[in-house]
Amino acid sequence: MSEYPLTRYELRPPMNEVPRCNAYIARFMVRLFFCEMFGVAMLSFPLTVYTGLKEFTESLSTMVSLAYGVAAWTFGHLSGAQIHTGVTLTLLFTRRITYPYAIVSIVAQLVGAIFGSGMAIVITDKYPNSTTHYGLAKLPEGSSAWQAFLMETIAVIIILLMALSALDESRRGPFACGCTIAYPFMFAMSVVFTAPMIAEHSGIGLNPAMMLGAAIVNNYYKDVWIYIVAPIVGCLIAAIIYDMLLSNAASTARIRHWFTDPNFDRHTNYKVLDGEAPDDKIE
């Protein structure tokens, strides 16, 4: 079985294909794991240092948002700058990555969250107790679980719609996908926009791996289901909205191939292929 035919411009194997079993893929999986691990640790470490010392402020939102942007820029060339479980699940659902890559990424994100939070607690020598928890979103007083659930879901939908717009293969011109400069900036902006909006209602979770990792470190699991389930629901809704309605490539033919064709290709114009539209390429 041969290696992937990589040119000097292709620095990683195609993640939308089932990986082959060889040394190159094994090395790439290890690199992918550490990219996602350190990316999430880069988020959870400052968040854990900051929380517990102060209540939520706009500066915390800005700090976390900038951390997302820095992590996306630093690790985007290899892992695709997922660093968010919702992004990973959306990439899987929209068939941009396959299950092996998604599993490695999600496990790495959880390990990174535990590593970042744990290291911050050890360094600052401020250990969680029955009243103080670090790096963990908690349901604010006066908010119900379902209020927090809906706010988290809406915020993740907004963030994922931004991510999907950056990945849309049908975009052209200034809105074309693959702009490595714009994506980290827009990712950070989407977080700084949504975090203050939901702070008083949910406590700001947004990232399932980070919240589960923080819950494990703090040994505190009350209401943690909100911050795990809501982003997953949000990412699925965002994927459906964008790929079925907002993308220039959206069509019933594409949806049919998306869910039934084992060789589904996101770069194929299925509207033309299946005769739903004239033979005019997506502009």
One Martini backbone bead per residue (centre of mass of N, CA, C, O) as a GRO file, in nm:
protein
  283
    1MET     BB    1   0.093   0.038   0.026
    2SER     BB    2   0.086   0.357  -0.044
    3GLU     BB    3   0.149   0.664  -0.026
    4TYR     BB    4   0.072   0.971  -0.024
    5PRO     BB    5   0.061   1.216  -0.281
    6LEU     BB    6   0.280   1.456  -0.194
    7THR     BB    7   0.336   1.778  -0.197
    8ARG     BB    8   0.474   2.072  -0.086
    9TYR     BB    9   0.162   2.181  -0.033
   10GLU     BB   10   0.100   1.900   0.114
   11LEU     BB   11   0.103   1.863   0.473
   12ARG     BB   12  -0.150   1.664   0.456
   13PRO     BB   13  -0.377   1.448   0.470
   14PRO     BB   14  -0.684   1.357   0.382
   15MET     BB   15  -0.952   1.394   0.621
   16ASN     BB   16  -1.196   1.277   0.419
   17GLU     BB   17  -1.037   1.010   0.460
   18VAL     BB   18  -0.957   0.703   0.522
   19PRO     BB   19  -0.702   0.597   0.690
   20ARG     BB   20  -0.412   0.458   0.662
   21CYS     BB   21  -0.182   0.189   0.748
   22ASN     BB   22   0.090   0.385   0.845
   23ALA     BB   23   0.354   0.576   0.942
   24TYR     BB   24   0.259   0.850   0.843
   25ILE     BB   25  -0.021   0.849   0.980
   26ALA     BB   26   0.079   0.805   1.266
   27ARG     BB   27   0.235   1.072   1.282
   28PHE     BB   28  -0.003   1.255   1.222
   29MET     BB   29  -0.178   1.173   1.465
   30VAL     BB   30   0.020   1.276   1.676
   31ARG     BB   31   0.024   1.569   1.580
   32LEU     BB   32  -0.279   1.616   1.605
   33PHE     BB   33  -0.303   1.564   1.905
   34PHE     BB   34  -0.104   1.793   2.002
   35CYS     BB   35  -0.246   2.028   1.871
   36GLU     BB   36  -0.519   1.999   2.021
   37MET     BB   37  -0.410   1.992   2.306
   38PHE     BB   38  -0.256   2.271   2.306
   39GLY     BB   39  -0.492   2.443   2.211
   40VAL     BB   40  -0.677   2.393   2.461
   41ALA     BB   41  -0.467   2.464   2.678
   42MET     BB   42  -0.449   2.765   2.581
   43LEU     BB   43  -0.741   2.812   2.702
   44SER     BB   44  -0.762   2.677   2.994
   45PHE     BB   45  -0.536   2.815   3.147
   46PRO     BB   46  -0.631   3.118   3.159
   47LEU     BB   47  -0.917   3.057   3.259
   48THR     BB   48  -0.830   2.928   3.531
   49VAL     BB   49  -0.666   3.166   3.641
   50TYR     BB   50  -0.903   3.377   3.630
   51THR     BB   51  -1.094   3.208   3.756
   52GLY     BB   52  -1.191   3.271   4.100
   53LEU     BB   53  -1.084   3.576   4.114
   54LYS     BB   54  -1.322   3.659   3.918
   55GLU     BB   55  -1.566   3.783   3.772
   56PHE     BB   56  -1.728   3.851   3.512
   57THR     BB   57  -1.579   4.009   3.228
   58GLU     BB   58  -1.483   4.157   2.942
   59SER     BB   59  -1.183   4.070   2.972
   60LEU     BB   60  -1.237   3.766   2.966
   61SER     BB   61  -1.362   3.754   2.688
   62THR     BB   62  -1.115   3.870   2.540
   63MET     BB   63  -0.904   3.661   2.629
   64VAL     BB   64  -1.042   3.409   2.512
   65SER     BB   65  -1.062   3.510   2.221
   66LEU     BB   66  -0.758   3.547   2.174
   67ALA     BB   67  -0.688   3.252   2.230
   68TYR     BB   68  -0.839   3.141   1.988
   69GLY     BB   69  -0.682   3.296   1.770
   70VAL     BB   70  -0.397   3.191   1.840
   71ALA     BB   71  -0.460   2.887   1.814
   72ALA     BB   72  -0.561   2.894   1.521
   73TRP     BB   73  -0.293   2.997   1.401
   74THR     BB   74  -0.088   2.786   1.518
   75PHE     BB   75  -0.273   2.500   1.436
   76GLY     BB   76  -0.412   2.520   1.145
   77HIS     BB   77  -0.204   2.373   0.945
   78LEU     BB   78  -0.287   2.079   1.066
   79SER     BB   79  -0.587   2.057   1.220
   80GLY     BB   80  -0.769   2.322   1.143
   81ALA     BB   81  -0.846   2.463   1.406
   82GLN     BB   82  -1.050   2.346   1.607
   83ILE     BB   83  -1.049   2.363   1.943
   84HIS     BB   84  -1.355   2.251   1.904
   85THR     BB   85  -1.595   2.023   1.931
   86GLY     BB   86  -1.802   2.150   1.739
   87VAL     BB   87  -1.616   2.162   1.494
   88THR     BB   88  -1.552   1.862   1.472
   89LEU     BB   89  -1.849   1.765   1.440
   90THR     BB   90  -1.905   1.934   1.188
   91LEU     BB   91  -1.688   1.808   1.007
   92LEU     BB   92  -1.811   1.527   1.027
   93PHE     BB   93  -2.106   1.585   0.931
   94THR     BB   94  -1.985   1.730   0.652
   95ARG     BB   95  -1.741   1.547   0.547
   96ARG     BB   96  -1.432   1.659   0.617
   97ILE     BB   97  -1.413   1.423   0.820
   98THR     BB   98  -1.328   1.137   0.988
   99TYR     BB   99  -1.354   0.939   1.257
  100PRO     BB  100  -1.055   0.908   1.340
  101TYR     BB  101  -0.996   1.215   1.352
  102ALA     BB  102  -1.221   1.292   1.551
  103ILE     BB  103  -1.134   1.118   1.790
  104VAL     BB  104  -0.852   1.232   1.828
  105SER     BB  105  -0.940   1.528   1.871
  106ILE     BB  106  -1.132   1.493   2.117
  107VAL     BB  107  -0.933   1.359   2.307
  108ALA     BB  108  -0.725   1.589   2.295
  109GLN     BB  109  -0.910   1.809   2.408
  110LEU     BB  110  -0.956   1.678   2.684
  111VAL     BB  111  -0.659   1.657   2.767
  112GLY     BB  112  -0.600   1.963   2.738
  113ALA     BB  113  -0.801   2.059   2.953
  114ILE     BB  114  -0.675   1.906   3.189
  115PHE     BB  115  -0.388   2.014   3.160
  116GLY     BB  116  -0.443   2.321   3.177
  117SER     BB  117  -0.601   2.327   3.445
  118GLY     BB  118  -0.402   2.170   3.623
  119MET     BB  119  -0.156   2.356   3.583
  120ALA     BB  120  -0.286   2.615   3.695
  121ILE     BB  121  -0.345   2.510   3.981
  122VAL     BB  122  -0.056   2.434   4.061
  123ILE     BB  123   0.085   2.710   4.011
  124THR     BB  124  -0.127   2.889   4.191
  125ASP     BB  125  -0.226   2.729   4.447
  126LYS     BB  126  -0.550   2.688   4.363
  127TYR     BB  127  -0.783   2.494   4.501
  128PRO     BB  128  -1.054   2.330   4.488
  129ASN     BB  129  -1.383   2.353   4.634
  130SER     BB  130  -1.707   2.376   4.747
  131THR     BB  131  -1.704   2.701   4.632
  132THR     BB  132  -1.448   2.668   4.433
  133HIS     BB  133  -1.406   2.703   4.074
  134TYR     BB  134  -1.200   2.627   3.786
  135GLY     BB  135  -1.281   2.676   3.453
  136LEU     BB  136  -1.601   2.673   3.528
  137ALA     BB  137  -1.915   2.661   3.441
  138LYS     BB  138  -2.198   2.823   3.598
  139LEU     BB  139  -2.504   2.859   3.708
  140PRO     BB  140  -2.671   3.125   3.744
  141GLU     BB  141  -2.849   3.313   3.929
  142GLY     BB  142  -3.186   3.285   3.800
  143SER     BB  143  -3.118   3.044   3.618
  144SER     BB  144  -3.202   2.806   3.403
  145ALA     BB  145  -3.123   2.529   3.234
  146TRP     BB  146  -3.278   2.611   2.967
  147GLN     BB  147  -3.160   2.885   2.931
  148ALA     BB  148  -2.867   2.793   2.908
  149PHE     BB  149  -2.907   2.597   2.676
  150LEU     BB  150  -3.010   2.804   2.464
  151MET     BB  151  -2.771   3.001   2.476
  152GLU     BB  152  -2.552   2.799   2.397
  153THR     BB  153  -2.674   2.715   2.128
  154ILE     BB  154  -2.680   2.993   1.990
  155ALA     BB  155  -2.378   3.059   2.015
  156VAL     BB  156  -2.276   2.811   1.853
  157ILE     BB  157  -2.419   2.874   1.593
  158ILE     BB  158  -2.267   3.135   1.535
  159ILE     BB  159  -1.979   3.018   1.536
  160LEU     BB  160  -2.032   2.791   1.316
  161LEU     BB  161  -2.121   2.972   1.085
  162MET     BB  162  -1.849   3.104   1.060
  163ALA     BB  163  -1.680   2.849   1.009
  164LEU     BB  164  -1.838   2.755   0.753
  165SER     BB  165  -1.785   3.010   0.584
  166ALA     BB  166  -1.469   2.958   0.581
  167LEU     BB  167  -1.518   2.650   0.441
  168ASP     BB  168  -1.655   2.728   0.183
  169GLU     BB  169  -1.615   2.605  -0.144
  170SER     BB  170  -1.821   2.818  -0.305
  171ARG     BB  171  -1.654   3.047  -0.258
  172ARG     BB  172  -1.563   3.375  -0.381
  173GLY     BB  173  -1.320   3.579  -0.362
  174PRO     BB  174  -1.327   3.755  -0.065
  175PHE     BB  175  -1.510   3.487   0.043
  176ALA     BB  176  -1.312   3.278   0.042
  177CYS     BB  177  -1.175   3.004   0.131
  178GLY     BB  178  -0.869   2.974   0.323
  179CYS     BB  179  -0.819   3.219   0.513
  180THR     BB  180  -0.570   3.238   0.749
  181ILE     BB  181  -0.623   3.529   0.857
  182ALA     BB  182  -0.939   3.546   0.904
  183TYR     BB  183  -1.020   3.305   1.084
  184PRO     BB  184  -0.900   3.377   1.366
  185PHE     BB  185  -1.040   3.650   1.384
  186MET     BB  186  -1.339   3.551   1.354
  187PHE     BB  187  -1.334   3.357   1.588
  188ALA     BB  188  -1.278   3.569   1.805
  189MET     BB  189  -1.524   3.751   1.741
  190SER     BB  190  -1.746   3.538   1.799
  191VAL     BB  191  -1.673   3.511   2.101
  192VAL     BB  192  -1.682   3.817   2.189
  193PHE     BB  193  -1.987   3.831   2.110
  194THR     BB  194  -2.120   3.581   2.275
  195ALA     BB  195  -2.022   3.583   2.572
  196PRO     BB  196  -2.173   3.836   2.691
  197MET     BB  197  -2.460   3.744   2.605
  198ILE     BB  198  -2.446   3.464   2.807
  199ALA     BB  199  -2.329   3.512   3.095
  200GLU     BB  200  -2.603   3.562   3.276
  201HIS     BB  201  -2.732   3.263   3.175
  202SER     BB  202  -2.462   3.036   3.166
  203GLY     BB  203  -2.135   3.119   3.216
  204ILE     BB  204  -1.977   3.006   2.982
  205GLY     BB  205  -1.886   2.749   2.773
  206LEU     BB  206  -1.903   2.628   2.440
  207ASN     BB  207  -1.686   2.388   2.534
  208PRO     BB  208  -1.702   2.062   2.606
  209ALA     BB  209  -1.407   1.980   2.670
  210MET     BB  210  -1.344   2.207   2.871
  211MET     BB  211  -1.577   2.144   3.074
  212LEU     BB  212  -1.507   1.849   3.132
  213GLY     BB  213  -1.218   1.894   3.222
  214ALA     BB  214  -1.290   2.088   3.457
  215ALA     BB  215  -1.474   1.889   3.607
  216ILE     BB  216  -1.255   1.683   3.667
  217VAL     BB  217  -1.058   1.868   3.822
  218ASN     BB  218  -1.298   1.967   4.029
  219ASN     BB  219  -1.513   1.753   4.091
  220TYR     BB  220  -1.764   1.896   3.914
  221TYR     BB  221  -2.108   1.812   3.775
  222LYS     BB  222  -2.298   2.037   3.785
  223ASP     BB  223  -2.461   2.103   3.487
  224VAL     BB  224  -2.259   1.989   3.261
  225TRP     BB  225  -2.457   1.896   3.038
  226ILE     BB  226  -2.511   2.170   2.908
  227TYR     BB  227  -2.195   2.208   2.802
  228ILE     BB  228  -2.230   1.948   2.609
  229VAL     BB  229  -2.508   1.937   2.456
  230ALA     BB  230  -2.558   2.221   2.337
  231PRO     BB  231  -2.315   2.234   2.132
  232ILE     BB  232  -2.401   1.985   1.971
  233VAL     BB  233  -2.671   2.095   1.878
  234GLY     BB  234  -2.560   2.356   1.749
  235CYS     BB  235  -2.376   2.222   1.531
  236LEU     BB  236  -2.601   2.074   1.378
  237ILE     BB  237  -2.773   2.319   1.307
  238ALA     BB  238  -2.555   2.478   1.156
  239ALA     BB  239  -2.502   2.268   0.934
  240ILE     BB  240  -2.786   2.267   0.817
  241ILE     BB  241  -2.820   2.565   0.754
  242TYR     BB  242  -2.572   2.605   0.571
  243ASP     BB  243  -2.579   2.352   0.368
  244MET     BB  244  -2.903   2.394   0.295
  245LEU     BB  245  -2.908   2.736   0.259
  246LEU     BB  246  -2.632   2.929   0.245
  247SER     BB  247  -2.496   2.782   0.040
  248ASN     BB  248  -2.425   2.786  -0.297
  249ALA     BB  249  -2.440   2.452  -0.307
  250ALA     BB  250  -2.724   2.425  -0.240
  251SER     BB  251  -2.918   2.114  -0.261
  252THR     BB  252  -3.094   1.830  -0.303
  253ALA     BB  253  -2.866   1.671  -0.435
  254ARG     BB  254  -2.650   1.723  -0.219
  255ILE     BB  255  -2.804   1.604   0.018
  256ARG     BB  256  -2.827   1.320  -0.096
  257HIS     BB  257  -2.520   1.269  -0.120
  258TRP     BB  258  -2.438   1.332   0.170
  259PHE     BB  259  -2.622   1.075   0.293
  260THR     BB  260  -2.549   0.835   0.048
  261ASP     BB  261  -2.257   0.897  -0.055
  262PRO     BB  262  -1.943   0.754  -0.013
  263ASN     BB  263  -1.819   0.975  -0.251
  264PHE     BB  264  -1.843   1.245  -0.138
  265ASP     BB  265  -1.801   1.579  -0.289
  266ARG     BB  266  -1.764   1.913  -0.203
  267HIS     BB  267  -1.661   2.012  -0.508
  268THR     BB  268  -1.925   1.928  -0.628
  269ASN     BB  269  -2.180   2.007  -0.868
  270TYR     BB  270  -2.491   1.871  -0.814
  271LYS     BB  271  -2.683   2.050  -0.976
  272VAL     BB  272  -2.555   1.967  -1.249
  273LEU     BB  273  -2.519   1.658  -1.231
  274ASP     BB  274  -2.856   1.628  -1.168
  275GLY     BB  275  -3.016   1.870  -1.329
  276GLU     BB  276  -3.102   2.138  -1.146
  277ALA     BB  277  -2.896   2.295  -1.330
  278PRO     BB  278  -2.720   2.460  -1.518
  279ASP     BB  279  -2.398   2.474  -1.677
  280ASP     BB  280  -2.300   2.658  -1.409
  281LYS     BB  281  -2.071   2.765  -1.232
  282ILE     BB  282  -1.975   2.848  -0.934
  283GLU     BB  283  -1.930   3.201  -0.840
   0.00000   0.00000   0.00000
